[in-house]
Amino acid sequence: MSGTGRVKVGIIGSRFEAEIHAESFKMVPDEAEVVAVASPTPGNAEAFAKRFGIPRFFTDYRQMLVEKDIELVTIAAPNALHAQMTVDIAKAGKHVLCEKPLCMTLEEADWMIDTCKQQGVLLMYAEELFFTPKYVRAKQMADEGAFGKIYLVKQSEKHFGPHGDWFWDVERSGGGVMMDMGCHGIAFCYWFLDRVPIKSVYCHLATHVHADKTKGDDDALCILEFEDGATGVIEDSWARRGGMHDRAEIYGEGGLTVADLHMGNALPTFSEYGYGYAVEKAPTTKGWTYPVYEELWNYGFPQEMRHFARCVRGKETPQATGEDGRVVQEVLYACYQSAGTGAKVQLPFRPKGVKRPIDLWKKI
Ligand SMILES: NC(=O)c1ccc[n+]([C@@H]2O[C@H](COP(=O)([O-])OP(=O)(O)OC[C@H]3O[C@@H](n4cnc5c(N)ncnc54)[C@H](O)[C@@H]3O)[C@@H](O)[C@H]2O)c1
């Protein structure tokens, strides 16, 4: 499919991440327009379409895939659905933009990548950290040699737990916080170090505060060893109070940089009375808070959507692909295996027949 003009986009999902997709595409109107949305709960897609001025809405995404003019479909649905949706979209001849983590298993990752190749469509992996302005700036400096040889890349994302029920249900999510947010950290370290192969993975997982809600991990510490000798350290939590935390630290023999997505950009604020919204997952706006501004732009979502739309038009080459998602998936397997055995796991690590990554940690 090689159209011209604005890329016509369909979105699957109508809640948290679907809203981010719709808002972000609105911010890049020269490149793309959302023309349809699909979500199964009656009324949800319609309400979403009204909110964002989207002309068509569906309760079954397969009906949306019949629409001839749609060129790119984004998947903002629970993890367990990503693989089948990707294959259905590709078979309908449309490009795929799949949210992270790519899927549940390595077999699914292969199926998604192979099908998209066979169908001649792009499989793009929605890792916005590759587009986050502060992180991109850190990488630019590293690429210019500012820090010399990099020996340590740290990335962490923390809050007090996700907003949707399915995240807590390992059948639909595949795992806990390591799966949900650790996938960002793995992708970030891999991207930052120019996709040098990962040699080994060591990981500790725990469920500290949400055992009543989930069988999954709510706190994760992970060490990646890269083939060039660099180390990646990933820390993620659903147990941290106080709203969203997202931060990277880069250390080289010649220097360092720290990129805190929220604190560096926030307005230290005190309010006796509260106000509308501070930052993602902040529980209150009273007392001391740290409201952000231009939140989507600071995360890189509109930049990401602009890039992917341009890829559909052949103006750019995808910077985040199904193959990146598969590397992350393999490391996720290794994380859960390491946490289960207490041992460092060497890559490649491709055990067959795993149903959910979390099964490598503990039998549920
Ligand atoms: N890139 C990021 O930073 C980021 C942030 C949040 C979520 N995500 C990812 O986005 C995806 C969606 O998460 P979310 O936070 O939007 O969850 P959510 O619970 O807010 O929304 C899930 C959506 O999926 C829809 N859905 C469920 N079953 C469906 C089906 N059979 N067909 C079509 N739609 C279906 C639901 O109706 C709902 O609209 C997940 O894979 C998640 O990991 C990514």
The ligand as a MOL file (V3000), in Angstrom:
LIG
                    3D

  0  0  0     0  0            999 V3000
M  V30 BEGIN CTAB
M  V30 COUNTS 44 48 0 0 0
M  V30 BEGIN ATOM
M  V30 1 N 3.7740 2.9970 25.7630 0
M  V30 2 C 3.3500 3.1860 26.9850 0
M  V30 3 O 3.9630 3.9070 27.7660 0
M  V30 4 C 2.0960 2.5090 27.4260 0
M  V30 5 C 1.3520 3.0330 28.4960 0
M  V30 6 C 0.1750 2.3660 28.8720 0
M  V30 7 C -0.2090 1.1930 28.2240 0
M  V30 8 N 0.5620 0.7130 27.2070 0 CHG=1
M  V30 9 C 0.1870 -0.5420 26.5160 0
M  V30 10 O -0.9980 -0.3200 25.7690 0
M  V30 11 C -1.8090 -1.4800 25.7830 0
M  V30 12 C -3.1920 -1.0740 26.3270 0
M  V30 13 O -3.0500 -0.6160 27.6640 0
M  V30 14 P -4.0330 0.5000 28.2760 0
M  V30 15 O -3.3000 1.1420 29.3730 0
M  V30 16 O -4.6250 1.3190 27.2100 0 CHG=-1
M  V30 17 O -5.1620 -0.4520 28.8990 0
M  V30 18 P -6.6470 -0.0140 29.2140 0
M  V30 19 O -7.1770 -1.0400 30.1590 0
M  V30 20 O -6.7120 1.4150 29.5960 0
M  V30 21 O -7.3890 -0.1680 27.8080 0
M  V30 22 C -7.4330 -1.4110 27.1490 0
M  V30 23 C -8.3070 -1.2700 25.9200 0
M  V30 24 O -8.2830 -2.5020 25.1960 0
M  V30 25 C -9.6080 -2.7420 24.7440 0
M  V30 26 N -9.8460 -4.1410 24.4610 0
M  V30 27 C -9.9370 -5.1600 25.3440 0
M  V30 28 N -10.2440 -6.3020 24.6750 0
M  V30 29 C -10.3330 -5.9750 23.3610 0
M  V30 30 C -10.6390 -6.6960 22.1930 0
M  V30 31 N -10.8950 -8.0030 22.2390 0
M  V30 32 N -10.6620 -6.0360 21.0170 0
M  V30 33 C -10.4000 -4.7310 20.9630 0
M  V30 34 N -10.1050 -3.9830 22.0330 0
M  V30 35 C -10.0730 -4.6130 23.2220 0
M  V30 36 C -10.4730 -2.2620 25.8910 0
M  V30 37 O -11.7850 -2.0600 25.4630 0
M  V30 38 C -9.7790 -0.9690 26.2580 0
M  V30 39 O -10.2540 0.0900 25.4740 0
M  V30 40 C -1.0750 -2.5020 26.6380 0
M  V30 41 O -0.3580 -3.3800 25.8350 0
M  V30 42 C -0.1290 -1.6580 27.4900 0
M  V30 43 O 1.0310 -2.3530 27.8770 0
M  V30 44 C 1.6740 1.3410 26.7950 0
M  V30 END ATOM
M  V30 BEGIN BOND
M  V30 1 1 1 2
M  V30 2 2 2 3
M  V30 3 1 2 4
M  V30 4 1 4 5
M  V30 5 2 4 44
M  V30 6 2 5 6
M  V30 7 1 6 7
M  V30 8 2 7 8
M  V30 9 1 8 9
M  V30 10 1 8 44
M  V30 11 1 9 10
M  V30 12 1 9 42
M  V30 13 1 10 11
M  V30 14 1 11 12
M  V30 15 1 11 40
M  V30 16 1 12 13
M  V30 17 1 13 14
M  V30 18 2 14 15
M  V30 19 1 14 16
M  V30 20 1 14 17
M  V30 21 1 17 18
M  V30 22 2 18 19
M  V30 23 1 18 20
M  V30 24 1 18 21
M  V30 25 1 21 22
M  V30 26 1 22 23
M  V30 27 1 23 24
M  V30 28 1 23 38
M  V30 29 1 24 25
M  V30 30 1 25 26
M  V30 31 1 25 36
M  V30 32 1 26 27
M  V30 33 1 26 35
M  V30 34 2 27 28
M  V30 35 1 28 29
M  V30 36 1 29 30
M  V30 37 2 29 35
M  V30 38 1 30 31
M  V30 39 2 30 32
M  V30 40 1 32 33
M  V30 41 2 33 34
M  V30 42 1 34 35
M  V30 43 1 36 37
M  V30 44 1 36 38
M  V30 45 1 38 39
M  V30 46 1 40 41
M  V30 47 1 40 42
M  V30 48 1 42 43
M  V30 END BOND
M  V30 END CTAB
M  END
